Amino acid sequence: MTAIVLKRLSGLSPTHAGIIAAFVTILIWASWLISMRLGSQSQLSTIDLAILRFGVTGLILLPVFLKAWSRIRTTPKRYLIGIMAGAGLPFFYLSSLGMRYAPVADAGLLITGTFPLFVTFAAVIFYREKLTQQRALGLSSIVVGIATILVMTAISTGSEHWRGDIFFLCASLSWAIFTVSLKLSKLRPWDAAAWLCVSSSSVLLAGVTFGVWDVTFMHAPIEQTAYQVVVQVLCVGLITGFSYGFAVRQLGAENTSAIGAFTPVLAVLGGLYLLGEPIQLVAWVGLGFITCGVLLASGIRFKSNLV
């Protein structure tokens, strides 16, 4: 139903609807990065945030999951595991851990800015897509941006900041696995979102039940919890649960990643104006290299795709 609304809104074509969905997604992604940074500085633990993100959303999407079970169970297991691991608890944990050591600007650059590198790498190596001169130039630009950030932060800020950047890169690789698995699974956006949240919440429930993890968000200030509920459940869990999958289906993984190149810009500005995190020169240099690299490496042809 949501897909039909998006397609027909103002007479939009599927491609234009996909572009709108992609831009909605990157706005929420930037908000999510800020919320994770705030969460790392609050009384909420990583498990608290994960329960809000997957547990609550999993309950909401449980009817969708049950209705889609016949389609989910016939999906190749490797793609289901890729969706669950790529955007589930491993990705969430790596992102949260990185936020303890590095600012939002680095998260925006190294998570959302570099996962197209891994997506394109997978497309070329595993799916034999042609590595054009434009794409090779883009990949080179992303690598230069990553190297600039890692080397300069290691020199100027010490090992703690550098450690956070490594966690962000691992989270980026995880998200790339999710993106490729989502595309190849051919699951509908809501079906994939339901599988991700229900499967992840099941793991969380088992961990809490057997005492592996403690839940403490009931004791945190209500304003901290309320803010995270809005971002983790409503925005990330429900809205982008659909919008990202819809964009990937309409535009393809690489074209969607090209639009996602704007996320680091929003994250850098959000960290500056909302959290008061100063933007270092290295962030601007890395932003330039990575953003240009993503646009080139995606292989997107703006004239043919956007008109």
C-alpha positions as CSV (number, residue, x, y, z in Angstrom):
1,M,0.0,0.0,0.0
2,T,2.8,2.4,0.9
3,A,4.6,1.6,-2.3
4,I,1.5,2.4,-4.4
5,V,1.1,5.7,-2.6
6,L,4.7,6.6,-3.3
7,K,4.4,5.7,-6.9
8,R,1.2,7.6,-7.6
9,L,2.0,10.6,-5.5
10,S,1.8,13.6,-7.9
11,G,2.1,11.2,-10.8
12,L,5.7,10.2,-9.9
13,S,7.4,7.4,-11.8
14,P,8.9,4.5,-9.9
15,T,12.4,6.0,-10.3
16,H,11.3,9.4,-8.9
17,A,9.5,7.7,-6.0
18,G,12.6,5.7,-5.3
19,I,14.7,9.0,-5.2
20,I,12.2,10.5,-2.7
21,A,12.4,7.4,-0.6
22,A,16.2,7.5,-0.7
23,F,16.3,11.2,0.4
24,V,13.9,10.4,3.3
25,T,16.2,7.6,4.3
26,I,19.4,9.7,4.4
27,L,17.6,12.4,6.5
28,I,16.7,9.7,9.0
29,W,20.2,8.1,8.8
30,A,21.8,11.4,9.8
31,S,19.3,11.7,12.7
32,W,20.1,8.2,13.8
33,L,23.8,8.8,13.9
34,I,23.2,11.8,16.1
35,S,20.9,9.8,18.3
36,M,23.5,7.0,18.7
37,R,26.1,9.6,19.7
38,L,23.7,11.0,22.3
39,G,22.9,7.5,23.4
40,S,26.6,6.8,24.0
41,Q,26.7,9.8,26.3
42,S,23.5,9.1,28.2
43,Q,22.5,6.5,30.8
44,L,21.2,4.2,28.1
45,S,23.4,1.2,27.2
46,T,23.9,-0.3,23.8
47,I,21.5,-3.1,24.7
48,D,18.9,-0.6,25.8
49,L,19.1,1.2,22.4
50,A,19.1,-2.2,20.6
51,I,15.9,-3.2,22.4
52,L,14.2,0.0,21.5
53,R,15.4,-0.4,17.9
54,F,14.6,-4.0,17.3
55,G,12.5,-5.2,20.2
56,V,9.7,-2.6,20.1
57,T,9.8,-2.5,16.3
58,G,9.8,-6.3,16.1
59,L,6.6,-6.4,18.1
60,I,5.0,-3.8,15.8
61,L,6.0,-5.7,12.7
62,L,5.2,-9.2,14.0
63,P,1.9,-9.3,12.1
64,V,3.8,-8.4,8.9
65,F,6.3,-11.1,9.7
66,L,3.6,-13.8,10.2
67,K,1.8,-12.8,7.0
68,A,5.1,-12.8,5.0
69,W,6.4,-16.0,6.5
70,S,5.7,-18.1,3.4
71,R,7.8,-15.8,1.3
72,I,10.5,-15.4,3.9
73,R,11.0,-19.1,4.4
74,T,11.6,-19.7,0.7
75,T,14.2,-17.0,0.5
76,P,17.8,-18.5,0.4
77,K,19.2,-18.7,3.9
78,R,22.4,-16.9,3.0
79,Y,20.4,-13.8,2.1
80,L,18.3,-13.9,5.3
81,I,21.5,-14.2,7.3
82,G,23.1,-11.4,5.4
83,I,20.1,-9.1,6.1
84,M,20.0,-10.1,9.8
85,A,23.8,-9.8,10.4
86,G,24.3,-6.9,8.1
87,A,21.8,-4.5,9.6
88,G,21.0,-6.2,12.8
89,L,22.8,-6.5,16.1
90,P,26.4,-6.7,14.7
91,F,26.0,-3.5,12.8
92,F,24.2,-1.8,15.7
93,Y,26.9,-2.9,18.2
94,L,29.8,-1.8,15.9
95,S,28.2,1.6,15.4
96,S,27.5,2.1,19.0
97,L,31.0,1.1,20.0
98,G,32.5,3.5,17.5
99,M,30.5,6.4,18.9
100,R,32.3,5.9,22.3
101,Y,35.6,7.0,20.7
102,A,34.8,9.1,17.6
103,P,32.4,12.0,16.7
104,V,29.3,11.9,14.5
105,A,31.3,13.5,11.6
106,D,33.5,10.4,11.4
107,A,30.5,8.1,11.7
108,G,28.8,9.8,8.8
109,L,31.9,9.7,6.7
110,L,33.0,6.1,7.5
111,I,29.7,4.3,7.8
112,T,27.4,5.8,5.3
113,G,30.2,7.3,3.1
114,T,32.2,4.2,2.5
115,F,29.7,1.3,2.4
116,P,29.3,2.0,-1.4
117,L,33.0,1.0,-1.6
118,F,32.2,-2.4,-0.2
119,V,29.0,-2.7,-2.3
120,T,30.8,-1.9,-5.5
121,F,33.7,-4.3,-4.5
122,A,31.2,-7.1,-4.0
123,A,29.5,-6.3,-7.4
124,V,32.8,-6.4,-9.2
125,I,34.4,-9.4,-7.5
126,F,31.5,-11.7,-6.8
127,Y,29.0,-10.7,-9.5
128,R,31.5,-10.0,-12.3
129,E,30.2,-6.5,-12.9
130,K,32.5,-4.4,-15.2
131,L,34.9,-2.0,-13.4
132,T,34.7,1.0,-15.6
133,Q,37.2,3.8,-15.5
134,Q,34.7,6.1,-13.7
135,R,34.0,3.5,-11.1
136,A,37.7,2.8,-10.5
137,L,38.4,6.5,-10.1
138,G,35.5,6.7,-7.6
139,L,36.8,3.8,-5.6
140,S,40.3,5.3,-5.5
141,S,38.8,8.6,-4.3
142,I,37.0,6.8,-1.4
143,V,40.2,4.9,-0.4
144,V,42.1,8.2,-0.4
145,G,39.4,9.8,1.8
146,I,39.5,6.8,4.2
147,A,43.3,6.8,4.4
148,T,43.3,10.6,5.1
149,I,40.9,10.3,8.0
150,L,42.6,7.3,9.6
151,V,46.1,8.6,9.3
152,M,45.4,12.1,10.4
153,T,43.3,11.1,13.3
154,A,45.9,8.6,14.5
155,I,48.5,11.3,14.3
156,S,46.6,14.2,15.8
157,T,44.2,12.6,18.3
158,G,45.7,9.3,19.4
159,S,44.6,5.7,19.4
160,E,41.1,6.1,21.0
161,H,39.7,8.2,18.1
162,W,41.4,5.9,15.6
163,R,39.8,2.9,17.2
164,G,36.4,4.4,16.8
165,D,37.0,4.9,13.1
166,I,38.0,1.2,12.7
167,F,34.7,0.2,14.3
168,F,32.8,2.5,11.9
169,L,34.5,0.9,8.9
170,C,33.5,-2.6,10.1
171,A,29.9,-1.3,10.5
172,S,30.1,0.0,7.0
173,L,31.2,-3.4,5.7
174,S,28.3,-4.9,7.7
175,W,25.8,-2.6,6.1
176,A,27.1,-3.3,2.6
177,I,26.5,-7.0,3.2
178,F,22.9,-6.1,4.2
179,T,22.4,-4.0,1.1
180,V,23.6,-6.7,-1.3
181,S,21.6,-9.4,0.5
182,L,18.5,-7.2,0.5
183,K,18.7,-6.7,-3.3
184,L,19.4,-10.4,-4.1
185,S,16.7,-11.7,-1.7
186,K,14.0,-10.0,-3.7
187,L,12.0,-9.6,-0.5
188,R,9.5,-6.8,-0.4
189,P,10.6,-3.8,1.8
190,W,8.2,-4.5,4.6
191,D,8.9,-8.3,4.5
192,A,12.6,-7.6,4.8
193,A,12.1,-5.1,7.6
194,A,9.9,-7.5,9.5
195,W,12.4,-10.3,9.2
196,L,15.3,-8.1,10.3
197,C,13.5,-6.8,13.4
198,V,11.8,-10.0,14.5
199,S,14.9,-12.1,14.1
200,S,17.1,-9.6,15.9
201,S,14.5,-9.1,18.7
202,S,14.4,-12.9,19.2
203,V,18.2,-12.9,19.8
204,L,17.8,-10.0,22.2
205,L,15.0,-11.8,24.1
206,A,17.1,-14.9,24.4
207,G,20.1,-12.9,25.7
208,V,18.1,-11.0,28.3
209,T,16.2,-14.2,29.4
210,F,19.4,-16.1,30.0
211,G,21.1,-13.2,31.8
212,V,23.6,-12.4,29.0
213,W,22.5,-8.8,28.9
214,D,21.0,-6.4,31.4
215,V,18.2,-4.0,30.5
216,T,18.4,-0.6,32.3
217,F,16.4,1.9,30.2
218,M,13.5,1.9,32.7
219,H,15.8,3.8,35.0
220,A,17.0,6.4,32.5
221,P,15.5,9.9,32.4
222,I,12.2,9.8,30.5
223,E,13.4,12.5,28.0
224,Q,16.3,10.4,26.9
225,T,14.2,7.3,26.4
226,A,11.4,9.2,24.6
227,Y,13.8,10.7,22.1
228,Q,15.4,7.4,21.3
229,V,11.9,5.8,20.9
230,V,11.0,8.4,18.3
231,V,14.3,7.9,16.4
232,Q,15.0,4.2,16.9
233,V,11.4,2.9,16.6
234,L,9.4,5.3,14.5
235,C,12.0,6.8,12.2
236,V,14.7,4.1,11.8
237,G,12.7,1.0,12.6
238,L,9.5,1.8,10.7
239,I,10.0,4.5,8.1
240,T,13.4,3.6,6.8
241,G,12.6,-0.1,7.3
242,F,10.4,0.5,4.2
243,S,12.0,3.5,2.5
244,Y,15.5,2.1,2.1
245,G,14.3,-1.3,0.8
246,F,11.9,0.6,-1.6
247,A,14.7,2.8,-2.8
248,V,17.0,-0.2,-3.4
249,R,14.3,-2.0,-5.4
250,Q,13.5,1.0,-7.5
251,L,17.0,2.4,-8.1
252,G,19.4,-0.4,-7.4
253,A,21.9,-0.7,-4.6
254,E,24.6,1.4,-6.3
255,N,22.3,4.3,-7.4
256,T,20.8,4.3,-3.9
257,S,24.3,4.5,-2.4
258,A,25.1,7.4,-4.6
259,I,22.2,9.4,-3.1
260,G,23.4,8.2,0.3
261,A,26.6,10.1,-0.3
262,F,24.7,13.2,1.1
263,T,24.4,11.5,4.5
264,P,27.9,12.4,5.6
265,V,27.3,16.0,4.8
266,L,24.2,16.1,7.0
267,A,26.0,14.1,9.8
268,V,28.9,16.6,9.8
269,L,26.6,19.6,10.0
270,G,24.4,17.9,12.5
271,G,27.3,17.1,14.8
272,L,28.4,20.8,14.5
273,Y,25.1,22.5,15.1
274,L,23.2,20.1,17.3
275,L,26.1,18.5,19.4
276,G,28.6,21.3,19.2
277,E,31.3,18.9,17.9
278,P,34.0,21.0,16.1
279,I,34.7,19.9,12.5
280,Q,38.4,19.2,11.9
281,L,40.1,20.0,8.6
282,V,40.6,16.3,8.1
283,A,36.9,15.8,8.1
284,W,36.3,18.3,5.4
285,V,39.1,16.8,3.3
286,G,37.7,13.3,3.8
287,L,34.2,14.5,3.1
288,G,35.3,15.8,-0.3
289,F,37.1,12.7,-1.4
290,I,34.5,10.3,-0.1
291,T,31.5,12.1,-1.5
292,C,33.0,12.5,-4.9
293,G,34.2,8.9,-4.8
294,V,30.7,7.6,-4.0
295,L,29.1,9.5,-6.8
296,L,31.7,8.2,-9.3
297,A,31.9,4.7,-8.0
298,S,28.1,4.2,-8.0
299,G,28.2,4.4,-11.8
300,I,25.1,6.5,-11.7
301,R,24.2,8.3,-14.9
302,F,22.3,11.4,-13.7
303,K,20.8,12.3,-17.0
304,S,19.4,8.9,-17.8
305,N,18.2,8.1,-14.3
306,L,16.8,11.4,-13.0
307,V,14.8,12.6,-16.0
